[in-house]
Amino acid sequence: MTIPLDAGPRLAPQSLATSKTSALLPWLAMVALFVVAILLRHVLAANTDVSWLLTVGERVLDGQRLYVDVIETNPPMAALVYIPGIVVARALGLPAEIVTDGLVFAAIFVSLAIVSRILRNSAVLNGVQGWPLMLLAFAILAILPTQAFGQREHIALIALLPMLAVMAVRINRGVPPLWAVVVAGIGAGVALSFKPHFAIGLLCGVAALAIYTRSWRVLFKPENVIAAAAVGLYLAGVIVLFPEFFTVIGPLVRDVYIPVGISPLALLEKPAVSLWLIAMLAAYLLKRRSGIDATLVLLLATSSGFAVVFFLQRKGWPYHSLPMIALALFGLGYVLTSHAPRARTDRMLGTGAIVLLVTLVARSMLWFDIAFDARPLQDSVARLGPHPVILAITGEPGLGHPLVRAVGGTWVSRQQGLWVAAYLEYMRRNGTLGSKRDAVLDAHADRERAMLAADIRKNPPTVVLVDDLTGTWSGWLAAHPDVADQLKDFRPVETINNVAILARRN
């Protein structure tokens, strides 16, 4: 049989096309995930805290003093991190929410690109399917958070990933490049600036690295020194620029915020704990057959550290659990992408683990989407006129935000809601308070009410929301004539889900 001389050339283009298609598929999958992530931003309600902190950032840019003219219980980074988005939005004439979401997406891509570059030539990815792991990482960062997208925990996790990549290189006996060390240290410093107890999560990872390498010298690696220096500089800036955070907010947080929390048993009943435990256990059991490796130890240790943070905060709010769940899912994804089945049993376990991972991601998305949704009020408030000046008599932060921004309104109060009064009522309802402590808490509540009365005089509202859904706030209003008397010219317009909408009489 004679073989045509041109047989080879006819086969080569087909082989080349197949190769190009195979190389293109991961990028198409990434685009598809990105489209889903963007659609979620338009379908889901905006995050309450992000919406409020955008308002805080706008007021600070307009000259108001943080912790004096606008009250926020979190460290300054909680508000400052959103200011770049506000500045860009004002320059482009776009909503700050859209620009902020865009910057968070950009941060995700940059963080993953840095991690990919750090790990590219390291032993960390030996035997690991790189693209599936990258796609999972993007899904965890961009899709998993649902309603918690853009929260402080979310941004901190994004900033912390380069540090975890550097630690993964070190725990596998590698040496990361200098640029990676610098970037990792700065990113970790940013993450720790949001909440100091995030350091527990990072320290658990460092401890795992020290134990695994049998050297406590890793504590003094350059990236850790840079992170500590960044936090030190930030702390110095807070002391100089925001002294009221220590003199005004510190006592308030100590006396009111920290004492309020749910019991350890109630925390254990939260879906976050079962989701985290299942992901951790699945990763361990699947990897145990081939041997637990250093990278998995690092991921699970860091996730465990953030689980400690979740329990220490004692609130049980979904976004508090984001880092611990995300890192546990990273761990399970790492195991799956490095899973090399040798027998039928291994293949069955791998298939089952994939189904479990998808299920855990889906259930976690529902958990992170739990939030107070005030959108049913939006149309009724918008009908009362353009650019309403809104006051909410409530301790529920989600009632006013993002509602006020969605209708193009202005928020009257200098703080997110009457949270001090709400916390005080909670403490009295769920425990006994001594007379001395009672007096301290009453002083905080009186100060909060006096600020609200002053804010109403300074910026009279056109719309008032009175919340009898999450509490008996109409009763609170009746019991405090210093506030009620300023609202005597308002009439009820409509009541939706036990939230009364009041408008000023003509």
N, C-alpha and C positions, 0 to 999 in steps of 0.2 A: 504493500500500500504506500502510495506517495503522499507525503505530508506537504500541503501548500506552504510556500515560503512566507506567505503573509498571514499565517495562522496566529503567530505570536502577537503582531500588532493589533489584530482584531480582538484578542482577549484582554490586552493591556488597558484600553480605555474603560472596559467594564469593571475590571479590578480596581482601577483608580477611582471610578465613580463610587463604587461600594465603600472604599476607604474614606472618601470625602464625606459621604453620607453618614458613616459611623462617627466621624469626627464632629459632624454638625449636630448630631442628635443631643448630646449633652447641653449644648448651647440653646437649642430649641426648648429643651426641658427647663432650663433656667429661665428663659423668657416666659414660658407658660406659668411657672411658679411666680414670677414677678407680676404678671398680669393678675393672677389670683390675689396676690398680696395687695395690689392697688385697688382692686374691686372691693376687697374687704374694708379698706379705708373709707369707701363711699357708702357701704351697706351698714356697717356697724356704727353705733352711737359714738360720738367723740368721747375721749377719756375725760372724766371729771377733773382730776388733778392737773392734767396737762392743760386743759382749758383755763383753769384758775391761774396756774403759774404763767401762762401767756399773758393774762390780765395783769398779774403782778409785774412781769417783765415790762409791759407797756407803761405801767405807772412809774416804774423806776426810770425808764428812759425819758419820761415826761417830767422828771424832776422830783418825784415823791421819794421819801426816804424809807428804805426797807426796814421793817420792824418798828417804825414810828408812824408813818402815814399809811402804810400798808402792812398788815400783820400776817406773817407766815411762820409756822413753827419749825420748819426745816432749815438746815444750814443754807447759806447764800447760794451755793452751787445749784440748789434745786430750782431757783429762779434764773440765775445767770446763764445756765446752759441753754435756755430758750431765747435769749436775747439776740444771738446771731440770726435766727430765723425771723424774728420780729423786724430787725434792721433790714434784712433782704426783702421781706414782704412789703415794708413801707417804700423801699426804693423801687420795687417793681409794681406796686399797686395791687398786690395779691393778698388774699387772706393769709394770716399768719399760720393757720392750721395746715394749709396746703404746703407752704414752704417748709414748715417744721417737719412734716411727714417726709417731704423730699430729702431734707438733710439727714433724717434718720436712715432712710433707704441708702443714701450715699455713704453714711458711716458704716452700714452693714457691708456694702460692697468693698469699701476700703479695708475694713477689718479682716474680711475673709481673704482678700487679695494679699494682705500682709501675712496672714497666717499661712496661706498657701506658699508664699515665697520663703518663709522661715523653714517650713517643713519639707520643701521640695527635695533637697539633697540630704536629708537626715535619715536616720534609721527608724524614725517614728512611723513612716509610711511603708516600711518594708512589708510586703504582702497585703497591703491595704488597697482597696479599689478607690482611687482618689476622687473620681467624678461623683459616684453615688454618695460618698461621704460629704462632698462639697454641696451637693444638691440638698441633702438632708440638713446640713448646717444652715443653709439659706432658708429652708422651710421653717426651721426652729426659730430663727431670728426674725423672719419677716412675716410669717403666717401664724405660727403658734400663739403669739401673745394676744391676738384678737383685740379685745377692748383695752388691754394693758400696753398696747403699742405706744412707744414714746415715753412711757413712765420712767422714773429714775432707775428702777431696777433693770429695765430693759436697756437703757443707754449704758449703765454701768457694766452690764454683761458684755455688750458690744465692745466697750473700751478695754475690758479685761482679757479678751481672747488672745491678743498678741502675747501677753504675759504667760498665759497657759501654754501657748505654743513654744515659747522659750523654755519654760520649765519642762515641757515634754522632751525637747531636745536634750536638756541636761540630764533628765532621769534615764534617758537612753544612752548616756555616756558621750553625748556629742557636745560640740562647742558652738553656740549660736554666734552669728556675725555681730559686730559692734553696733551697726545701725539697728538691728533687731532688739538688742539689749536696751538701747536708748528709747526706742518706740514703746517697748513693753513696759519700761519703768514709768514713762509719762502716762501711758494708758491706765496702768494700775493706779497711779496717783489720782487721775481724774475719777476713776471708779470709787476710790475710797473717800473722795471729797463729798460725795453725795450723802453717805451715811457712814460714820466711823465704824459701826459694827460690821460693815462689809469686810473689814480686815480679818474677821474670824474665818470667812470662807477662804481668803487668800492664804492665811497662815496655816490652815489645814493642808492645803496643797504644798506649801513650803515644807511642812513637817513630813509629809509623805515623801517628798524629794530627799530630805535629809536622812530619813530612816532607810529609804531604798538604796541610797548611795553610801550610807554609813559615814556621813560627814556633815557635821553641823556648820561647816564653813559656808555651805550654800546660803545660809541666812544672810551672809554679807556679800553675796554676789552683786555685781554692779546694778543689775536691774532692780534689786530690792533697795539698794541705797538710793537710786534715782527716785523710786516710788516714795520712799520715806522723805526725801528732800522736797519732792513736789507737794506732798501733804503738809510738810512743815512750812513751806512758803505760803501755801493756801491758808493755813491756820494763822500765820502772821498777818496776812491780808485781812482776814476776818476780824482779828483783834483790833487792827488799826482802822479799817473802813466801816465795820459793822459792830461796834462795841455793844449795841443794844441787844444783839443776839445773846450775849452772856448776861447782861443786866436786866433785860425785860423778858426775853423769851425763855432763858434758862430756868428761872424760878417757875414760870408758867408751865413749862413742860414737866419739870420735876414734880410739881404739886398736883397737876391735873391730868396730863397726857399719859405719863408713864404708869401711874397706879391703875389705870383702866385697861383691863385685858380679860380674855376668857381663860377658863381653866385648862390645864394640860390635857384632861380627858376630852374637853370640847375641841381642842386643837387636833387631837388624834382622830376625831371623827370627821375632820375636814377632808374633802376629796383629794386635796394636795398631798396628804401624807400617804394615802394608799397608792396614788399614781406614782409617787416618788419611790416608794418601797418596791412596787412591782417592777419598775424599770431597773432599779438597782439590782434586785434579785435576779431578774432575767439576764442582765448583762453578766453577772457573776457566774450563774449556772451554765450559760452557753459557752463562756470563755474557759471555764474550769476544765473542760474536756481536752483543750489544747494547751492549757496553762495560762494562768493569770499573768499578764505582762505589765511592764512598768507604766505604760501610757494609761491603761485602764485604771490602775491603782491611783494615778494622779487625778483622773477625772472623777472617780468615785469619792476620793478623799475631799476634793474641793466641793463637790456636790453636797457631801455630808456636812461640811463647814457651813454652807449656806442653809442647810436644814436647821442647824443650830441657831442661825440668825433668825429664821422663820419662827422658831419656838420662843426665842428671847423677846421678840417683838410682841408676842401674845395677842395680836389682833386677829389673826386668821384671815386677813384680807387676801384675795387671790394674787394680786401683784407682788405681795411679799414672798410668795413661793416661786416666782418665775425663775430666779437663778438656779435654785436647787432642782427643779423639775427639768429645766432646759439642759443642765449639765448631766443629769442622769440619762436623759434621752440621747445626748451626745455620746455618752458611754455605751449605751445599747447600740446606737448606730455604728460606733467604732468597731464593736465586736462583730456586728453583722457584715460590715465591709471587709473585715479581715478573716471572716469565717471560711475555712477551706474544708468542705465536707469530704470525708474519706469513705464513708459507708452510707447505706440507705438511712440509717438512724440519724446520722449527722444532717442529711438533706432534709429529713422530716423536721428535725429540731430547728434548722435554719428557716424553713418555710413558716413554721409556727411562730418563730420569733419575729419574722417580718410582719405577719398578721397582727401580732401583739403590739409591735411598734406603731403601726398605723392606727390601731385602736387607741393606744395611749395618747398619741398625738391628737386624735379627734376628740377624745374625752377631755384632754387638757385644754383644748381650744374652748370647749363649752365652759370649763371652770374659769378660765381667764375672761370670759365674756359676761360673768355675773357682775352686774352694776345697776345702780339706780338709774332709770331711764325716764327723763322728764319730757321726752319728745311729744307725748299726748297733749301737753300744755302749749306747745309752740304756736300752733295756728291761732288759738284763742288769744294769746298774748300779742301776736303780730297784728291781729285785727284791731287792736286798741290804738294803733297809730305807729308811725315810723319812729325809729330810734327811741324806744321807751327807756325811761330811767327806772330800773327795777330794784326792788327791795324784797327779800324773802325772810319771813319770820320762821326760821327752821334751824335745826341742828344738822340736817342732812345736806352735805355739800353738793350732792348731785342734783338738787332741786334748782339751784341757780346757774350752775355751770354743767354743761356748755350752753344751756338755754339762752342766757343773756347774750352770748356772742353769736348764736345762731340767728337771733332776730335783730342783730345790729344795735343792741342796746348798750346801756351804761349801767354798771354795778354800783349801787349806793355805798355799801359798807366797805370798810377798810379791811375786813377779813371775810373768809369764805362762807361763814355762817355762825350761828350762835353755838359753837361747839363746846365752849366752856360750860354753858348752862346745860347742854345735853349730857356732857360727861358728869356733871355734878348730880343731875337727876339719876343717872345710871348708878353712880356710887351709892346714893342714898337708897335707891330701890334694891340694890343687891348686897348691901353690907351696912354695918353700923359705923358711924364716924364720931369720933370724940369731939367735944365742944371746941377744943383748940383747933383741931383740923377743920372742923366745920366753919369756923370763923375765917380761916385762911382761904378756903374754897369760896366762901361767900364774897370775900374781898375781890377775888379774881372775877367772879360772875358780875359783881357790881361794876367793876372796871370795864368789862366787856359791854355791859348794857349802857354805860355812860358814853362809851365810844360810839355805839350804834346811834344813840340819841343825837350826839354831836354830828355824826355823818348825815343823818336825816335833815338836820337844820342846814348843813352846808350844801347838800346836794339833794333837794326834795324829790322824792320819787313820783313817777306818774303811774306806776303799776306796782302793786304789793301782792305778794303770794303768801298766804297763811297756811301752813302745813299741819293738817290734822290726820295725815296719812301715817307718818313715822312717829308722831307724838301728838300731844294735845297743846299745840302751840297757840291756838286761839285762847286757851286758858292762860297760858304764859303772858300773852299780850294783855288780857284783861287784868292780870295781877300786877302789871307794871304800867301805871298811868303816865310815867315820864316818857314812855315810847308811844303808848296808845293815844295819848292826847294829840300827838303830832300827826296821827293818821285818822283823826275824826272826820275829815272831809272826804274820806274814801267810801265808796259804795261797792257792795258785792256785785260782780258782773256774771260770774259763772263759777261753778264748783266741779272740778274734774278729779275723780279718784280721791275725794276728801281733801283736795287742795283748793282753797278758795282764791279766786282771782279778783282783786279789788282795783278799781280805777277811781281817779279823782273826780268828784262831782263838778259839773260845769258851772 
